[in-house]
Amino acid sequence: MMGYYSGWGMMGGAGTFGIITWLVIFVDFVLLGIWLWKQINK
């Protein structure tokens, strides 16, 4: 069981779950960037 969690927090460390986690983080940063860009350009 410990072998599955050995790479937790690293890029693709947890396989599919790691990819989903990084995808969610990436989308959050993109949305944050768009929101900030709109705030600056008001």
N, C-alpha and C positions, 0 to 999 in steps of 0.2 A: 504493500500500500504506500509506503514511503517513497518508493521509486517513482510513482506517478506524480508526486508533488515536488520532486527534487529540483525541477526547473521552473517552479512557480515565480511569476513576476518577470521572467525573461522573455525575449522575443520568440514567440512560438513554443515556449517551454512546455506548455500544457496541451500541445496539439491543437485540435479544433477549438477547444474552449479558449485557449490563448489567442488564437486568430480573431475570434468573436470579440473578446475583450479589447484587443488593440483596435479593431474596426469601430467599436463603440466610442473609444477614446478619440480616434481620428475624426469621426463625425462630430463629436462634441467640440473639438478644436476648430473645425471648419465652420460650424454654426456660430461659435463665439467670435471668430474672425469676421464673419458676415455682419453680425450684430454690432461689433465695434466699428466696422467700416461705415455702417449706416449712422451710428452715433456721431462719428467724426464729420460726416458729410451733411449733417443737418443744417 
